[in-house]
Amino acid sequence: MVALDSLGVGWVFVAIVVIIVLAVIALVKKRQSMATGVVTMVSIFIVVSIGYVFIVNHVQLTSMSSVIDGTEIYLNWLTTLFNNAVDITSYAVKLDWTKNSTLG
């Protein structure tokens, strides 16, 4: 079994939060399966992405200023992610998706 120290406390915290989110959503999931699925996916994305950005950038949650700095880093990361998705989508839309006439 992997030691808790080798996983890193940050990832253990992220895993605990994801489990709690999934447990709460599972309790609500009786009649709203589609909306609950979307909320589940968005919640998991937010928790994992915040955990990733905070851990990679060594953000310490010890003071309000460090939390604000971490939030700014996360928002910049989200903006970059969105801009990259827009660039990829616009590139894919501009491609010529018609059949290659030279193949026969």
VEXLUM-64278 format. One record per residue: x, y, z of N, C-alpha, C in turn. Coordinates in steps of 0.02 Angstrom, whole numbers, padded with zeros to 5 digits, always signed. Layout:
XYZXYZXYZ/...
***
This chain:
+00042-00059+00000+00000+00000+00000+00044+00062+00000/+00024+00113-00036+00062+00174-00042+00056+00215+00021/+00111+00241+00044+00110+00282+00105+00075+00348+00091/+00042+00374+00143+00004+00435+00136+00049+00494+00119/+00110+00494+00146+00156+00549+00132+00178+00551+00060/+00184+00493+00027+00206+00493-00042+00152+00519-00090/+00088+00515-00070+00034+00541-00112+00030+00617-00109/+00049+00644-00054+00044+00716-00045-00023+00733-00013/-00020+00774+00037-00080+00792+00074-00131+00827+00030/-00108+00866-00018-00153+00902-00063-00197+00856-00102/-00168+00802-00131-00207+00756-00171-00254+00715-00128/-00234+00700-00067-00279+00665-00021-00339+00709-00005/-00327+00774+00005-00382+00821+00018-00428+00825-00042/-00400+00828-00102-00441+00831-00163-00483+00768-00169/-00454+00710-00155-00491+00647-00159-00548+00645-00108/-00536+00670-00048-00588+00671+00004-00645+00717-00018/-00629+00775-00045-00681+00822-00068-00721+00792-00125/-00688+00758-00172-00723+00726-00227-00771+00672-00201/-00748+00633-00153-00791+00581-00124-00851+00612-00089/-00841+00666-00053-00896+00699-00019-00946+00727-00070/-00920+00759-00122-00964+00787-00174-01005+00731-00206/-00972+00675-00222-01008+00619-00253-01060+00590-00206/-01045+00586-00142-01094+00560-00094-01155+00606-00089/-01144+00671-00086-01200+00718-00081-01242+00716-00145/-01210+00713-00201-01247+00711-00264-01285+00646-00272/-01256+00592-00247-01290+00527-00251-01355+00528-00210/-01356+00566-00156-01416+00572-00115-01472+00610-00151/-01453+00656-00195-01501+00699-00229-01523+00669-00296/-01491+00616-00317-01496+00592-00386-01560+00555-00404/-01611+00555-00363-01670+00514-00377-01708+00537-00439/-01724+00600-00446-01768+00622-00501-01734+00667-00551/-01675+00689-00536-01643+00739-00578-01578+00712-00607/-01582+00655-00640-01521+00621-00661-01480+00661-00712/-01511+00692-00759-01473+00730-00809-01439+00791-00778/-01476+00830-00741-01447+00889-00708-01395+00868-00657/-01409+00814-00623-01361+00790-00573-01297+00766-00606/-01303+00735-00664-01243+00714-00701-01200+00773-00721/-01232+00826-00745-01195+00886-00764-01162+00917-00703/-01200+00922-00648-01173+00950-00587-01114+00908-00562/-01121+00842-00568-01067+00797-00546-01004+00810-00587/-01011+00812-00652-00952+00822-00694-00920+00891-00682/-00961+00943-00676-00935+01010-00664-00901+01013-00595/-00932+00982-00545-00904+00982-00478-00837+00946-00476/-00834+00889-00508-00770+00852-00510-00717+00892-00547/-00735+00923-00603-00687+00964-00640-00661+01021-00597/-00706+01056-00563-00686+01113-00522-00640+01091-00465/-00659+01039-00430-00620+01017-00372-00551+00992-00395/-00549+00951-00447-00485+00924-00470-00441+00980-00500/-00471+01025-00538-00431+01078-00569-00405+01127-00517/-00446+01144-00467-00421+01187-00413-00365+01152-00376/-00375+01089-00360-00322+01051-00326-00259+01049-00367/-00265+01035-00432-00207+01032-00476-00170+01099-00478/-00207+01153-00490-00175+01219-00496-00142+01239-00430/-00176+01227-00375-00148+01247-00310-00087+01205-00292/-00089+01140-00308-00032+01097-00290+00027+01111-00335/+00016+01118-00400+00071+01130-00447+00105+01197-00433/+00066+01246-00414+00094+01313-00401+00112+01324-00328/+00109+01271-00288+00129+01273-00217+00093+01329-00179/+00028+01334-00189-00012+01384-00154-00027+01359-00084/-00009+01398-00035-00022+01381+00035-00086+01416+00057/-00130+01379+00089-00193+01408+00111-00188+01432+00183/-00135+01468+00198-00123+01489+00267-00145+01561+00281/-00152+01601+00229-00174+01670+00240-00222+01690+00184/-00258+01743+00196-00306+01766+00146-00271+01790+00083/-00213+01821+00090-00177+01845+00031-00154+01787-00013/-00132+01732+00018-00111+01675-00023-00171+01641-00056/-00229+01642-00024-00290+01615-00054-00310+01658-00114/-00305+01723-00107-00321+01769-00163-00272+01759-00220/-00207+01752-00204-00158+01739-00256-00173+01673-00292/-00191+01622-00254-00208+01558-00284-00270+01562-00328/-00319+01602-00306-00379+01612-00346-00363+01647-00411/-00320+01697-00409-00299+01732-00470-00263+01684-00518/-00220+01641-00490-00185+01592-00532-00236+01545-00564/-00285+01523-00525-00336+01477-00550-00378+01510-00606/-00399+01572-00595-00439+01607-00645-00399+01618-00709/-00335+01633-00703-00292+01640-00762-00286+01573-00798/-00280+01518-00760-00276+01451-00789-00341+01435-00827/-00398+01451-00796-00462+01439-00830-00469+01480-00894/-00447+01543-00892-00450+01585-00951-00406+01556-01007/-00347+01534-00990-00303+01504-01039-00333+01440-01067/-00363+01399-01024-00395+01338-01046-00452+01353-01095/-00493+01402-01079-00548+01422-01122-00522+01448-01189/-00472+01491-01187-00444+01519-01249-00414+01464-01293/-00380+01416-01263-00353+01360-01302-00408+01318-01332/-00462+01307-01295-00519+01269-01322-00551+01306-01381/-00556+01372-01377-00583+01412-01431-00537+01408-01492/-00472+01412-01481-00425+01408-01537-00429+01340-01572/-00431+01287-01534-00435+01220-01563-00500+01211-01601/-00556+01234-01572-00621+01227-01604-00623+01267-01669/-00599+01328-01667-00600+01369-01728-00555+01340-01782/-00499+01311-01762-00455+01278-01811-00490+01218-01842/-00524+01178-01801-00559+01119-01827-00616+01138-01873/-00651+01192-01858-00707+01214-01900-00682+01239-01968/-00623+01271-01969-00596+01299-02031-00567+01246-02077/-00556+01185-02052-00527+01133-02094-00576+01111-02148/-00549+01087-02203-00590+01061-02258-00604+00987-02242/-00666+00973-02222-00685+00906-02201-00718+00867-02257/-00711+00890-02318-00741+00854-02374-00696+00795-02393/-00725+00749-02431-00689+00689-02451-00631+00708-02497/-00576+00674-02489-00517+00686-02530-00530+00658-02600/-00532+00702-02649-00549+00682-02717-00493+00644-02751/-00433+00648-02727-00377+00613-02759-00376+00539-02742/-00412+00518-02691-00412+00447-02672-00461+00407-02714/-00503+00436-02750-00546+00397-02794-00616+00411-02782/
***
